[in-house]
Amino acid sequence: MTTVDTEKQQRFLTDGSFLFENVLDPQLITKLNNISEEVLARQEQAHFEEQRTTGSMVLINWDMVYQYSGIAKLVAHPKMIKALAELGFSHPKFGHGRIIS
């Protein structure tokens, strides 16, 4: 069981984010980058025009988790779960995410 790191948790609450380093191995990062590039390449130009301020806001839903094993590995990665627990999220849930570029 991972205990909450109150210093990290406070920084997360204050800053709205916290950077954990070396959580994902380089191979998974490469796989996720390739998935993102593939998914972005499939988007119509209108998508990017609608999302002009972000460049993209592609929904990652359960269908994509099943389609791309790299996303599933990210969502359920043991080091990711541990990092979330350190911030106080002992039972994280995945609903959806976004590819933002």
BARO-399616 format. One record per atom (N, C-alpha, C): atom name; x, y, z; residue number from 0. Coordinates in steps of 0.05 Angstrom, whole numbers. Atoms other than C-alpha are relative to their C-alpha. Last residue first. Layout:
# BARO-399616
atom|c1|c2|c3|seq
CA|X|Y|Z|NUM;
...
This chain:
# BARO-399616
atom|c1|c2|c3|seq
N|-26|-7|14|100;
CA|-24|377|-589|100;
C|-1|28|-9|100;
N|-2|-28|4|99;
CA|-76|350|-540|99;
C|27|6|-13|99;
N|-26|-5|13|98;
CA|-96|278|-541|98;
C|-1|29|-7|98;
N|-2|-16|24|97;
CA|-153|274|-491|97;
C|29|-1|-11|97;
N|-23|-18|1|96;
CA|-175|228|-436|96;
C|-1|15|-26|96;
N|-9|-7|26|95;
CA|-235|186|-416|95;
C|24|19|3|95;
N|25|-4|14|94;
CA|-268|152|-357|94;
C|6|7|-29|94;
N|-4|-12|27|93;
CA|-210|122|-321|93;
C|-27|2|-13|93;
N|18|10|21|92;
CA|-217|112|-246|92;
C|7|13|-26|92;
N|5|-16|24|91;
CA|-166|122|-190|91;
C|-18|-15|-20|91;
N|17|17|18|90;
CA|-175|85|-124|90;
C|-6|16|-26|90;
N|-5|28|-6|89;
CA|-121|112|-77|89;
C|-16|-19|-17|89;
N|21|13|16|88;
CA|-119|182|-106|88;
C|4|-30|2|88;
N|25|3|-16|87;
CA|-81|217|-50|87;
C|-23|-13|-16|87;
N|14|-26|-1|86;
CA|-23|246|-90|86;
C|-27|-1|15|86;
N|-16|-19|-15|85;
CA|21|187|-73|85;
C|-13|27|2|85;
N|5|5|-28|84;
CA|-36|142|-97|84;
C|17|19|18|84;
N|26|-12|-7|83;
CA|-32|175|-165|83;
C|-6|-4|29|83;
N|-3|-29|0|82;
CA|42|159|-169|82;
C|-26|14|8|82;
N|-15|-7|-25|81;
CA|29|86|-149|81;
C|3|30|2|81;
N|19|3|-23|80;
CA|-25|79|-203|80;
C|14|8|26|80;
N|19|-23|2|79;
CA|24|108|-254|79;
C|-20|-2|23|79;
N|-13|-24|-10|78;
CA|78|60|-231|78;
C|-18|25|-2|78;
N|-4|1|-30|77;
CA|31|1|-238|77;
C|14|25|11|77;
N|-28|3|-7|76;
CA|10|21|-309|76;
C|4|1|30|76;
N|-3|19|-22|75;
CA|-65|11|-317|75;
C|29|-4|9|75;
N|22|-3|-20|74;
CA|-83|73|-358|74;
C|5|-19|24|74;
N|-2|-25|-14|73;
CA|-16|74|-394|73;
C|-20|2|23|73;
N|-24|3|-18|72;
CA|-17|0|-412|72;
C|4|26|16|72;
N|8|17|-22|71;
CA|-88|8|-439|71;
C|23|-3|20|71;
N|17|-17|-17|70;
CA|-65|67|-481|70;
C|-8|-16|24|70;
N|-17|-20|-14|69;
CA|-7|26|-509|69;
C|-17|17|19|69;
N|-10|12|-25|68;
CA|-55|-32|-525|68;
C|18|19|16|68;
N|-29|-5|-2|67;
CA|-91|11|-576|67;
C|10|-10|27|67;
N|-13|0|26|66;
CA|-160|-12|-599|66;
C|30|2|2|66;
N|0|28|11|65;
CA|-186|-31|-530|65;
C|15|-2|-26|65;
N|-16|17|-19|64;
CA|-164|35|-499|64;
C|1|-28|-10|64;
N|-28|-4|7|63;
CA|-190|71|-562|63;
C|18|-17|19|63;
N|-5|13|26|62;
CA|-260|41|-552|62;
C|30|2|-8|62;
N|-5|29|-4|61;
CA|-257|61|-479|61;
C|6|-15|-26|61;
N|21|14|-14|60;
CA|-249|134|-496|60;
C|6|-30|3|60;
N|-9|28|-4|59;
CA|-192|179|-516|59;
C|-21|-13|17|59;
N|10|16|-22|58;
CA|-224|242|-544|58;
C|13|-27|1|58;
N|11|25|9|57;
CA|-183|284|-592|57;
C|-7|-17|25|57;
N|13|9|-24|56;
CA|-174|356|-570|56;
C|-14|-27|-6|56;
N|17|23|1|55;
CA|-128|383|-622|55;
C|-11|-5|27|55;
N|-12|16|22|54;
CA|-87|444|-640|54;
C|-15|-25|-3|54;
N|-15|23|-11|53;
CA|-105|474|-572|53;
C|15|-16|-21|53;
N|-16|-8|-22|52;
CA|-128|544|-591|52;
C|17|-23|12|52;
N|-22|-17|8|51;
CA|-151|524|-661|51;
C|18|7|24|51;
N|-16|1|-24|50;
CA|-195|467|-638|50;
C|25|17|-3|50;
N|18|-3|-23|49;
CA|-250|479|-689|49;
C|16|2|26|49;
N|11|-27|2|48;
CA|-198|490|-744|48;
C|-18|5|24|48;
N|-21|-18|-8|47;
CA|-161|427|-722|47;
C|-9|29|-1|47;
N|-5|5|-29|46;
CA|-224|385|-726|46;
C|20|21|10|46;
N|20|-15|-15|45;
CA|-242|416|-793|45;
C|4|-3|30|45;
N|-10|-27|-4|44;
CA|-177|389|-821|44;
C|-20|17|16|44;
N|5|-18|23|43;
CA|-203|319|-812|43;
C|10|28|7|43;
N|19|-22|-4|42;
CA|-170|275|-760|42;
C|-4|17|-25|42;
N|27|8|9|41;
CA|-137|210|-781|41;
C|-21|22|3|41;
N|-1|1|30|40;
CA|-66|239|-776|40;
C|-28|-7|-11|40;
N|1|-27|10|39;
CA|-81|257|-703|39;
C|0|1|-30|39;
N|27|-11|-5|38;
CA|-97|185|-686|38;
C|-3|28|-11|38;
N|19|15|17|37;
CA|-33|159|-719|37;
C|-28|12|3|37;
N|-5|-9|28|36;
CA|11|213|-687|36;
C|-20|-13|-19|36;
N|9|-28|3|35;
CA|-19|199|-619|35;
C|2|10|-28|35;
N|29|1|0|34;
CA|-9|124|-627|34;
C|-12|28|-4|34;
N|9|11|26|33;
CA|63|135|-647|33;
C|-30|-2|-2|33;
N|-4|-21|20|32;
CA|75|180|-586|32;
C|-9|-9|-28|32;
N|21|-20|-4|31;
CA|43|127|-541|31;
C|3|23|-20|31;
N|25|12|9|30;
CA|89|73|-570|30;
C|-23|20|2|30;
N|-1|1|29|29;
CA|150|117|-561|29;
C|-26|-11|-11|29;
N|2|-28|9|28;
CA|130|131|-489|28;
C|0|1|-30|28;
N|29|-6|-2|27;
CA|119|56|-478|27;
C|-4|29|-9|27;
N|14|15|21|26;
CA|189|41|-504|26;
C|-30|7|0|26;
N|-2|-13|26|25;
CA|220|97|-462|25;
C|-15|-15|-22|25;
N|-25|7|13|24;
CA|194|67|-396|24;
C|0|12|-29|24;
N|4|17|24|23;
CA|140|104|-360|23;
C|26|-5|-13|23;
N|22|18|-5|22;
CA|146|131|-289|22;
C|-4|-20|-23|22;
N|-8|28|3|21;
CA|215|161|-297|21;
C|-22|-19|8|21;
N|-19|7|21|20;
CA|195|230|-271|20;
C|5|-30|0|20;
N|-14|25|-9|19;
CA|132|248|-234|19;
C|19|-7|-23|19;
N|-16|16|19|18;
CA|112|320|-249|18;
C|13|-23|14|18;
N|-24|9|-13|17;
CA|56|349|-206|17;
C|15|-18|-20|17;
N|-14|22|14|16;
CA|-3|390|-230|16;
C|24|-8|17|16;
N|18|12|20|15;
CA|-55|440|-206|15;
C|13|-22|-16|15;
N|-9|-6|27|14;
CA|-1|483|-173|14;
C|-20|-11|-21|14;
N|-7|-28|3|13;
CA|-30|487|-102|13;
C|5|7|-30|13;
N|24|-17|-6|12;
CA|-66|421|-99|12;
C|5|29|-6|12;
N|20|6|20|11;
CA|-9|384|-134|11;
C|-24|18|4|11;
N|-10|-14|25|10;
CA|43|419|-90|10;
C|-20|-5|-23|10;
N|4|-28|-3|9;
CA|2|398|-29|9;
C|9|16|-25|9;
N|29|-6|2|8;
CA|-3|326|-53|8;
C|-5|30|2|8;
N|8|2|28|7;
CA|72|323|-66|7;
C|-30|8|-3|7;
N|-14|-22|14|6;
CA|87|348|4|6;
C|-8|0|-29|6;
N|15|-25|-5|5;
CA|33|303|35|5;
C|14|24|-14|5;
N|-23|-18|-4|4;
CA|62|240|3|4;
C|-12|28|3|4;
N|2|-26|12|3;
CA|2|194|11|3;
C|25|17|7|3;
N|10|-21|-17|2;
CA|21|124|30|2;
C|0|26|-15|2;
N|-15|-25|2|1;
CA|27|68|-20|1;
C|-13|21|19|1;
N|17|-24|0|0;
CA|0|0|0|0;
C|18|25|0|0;
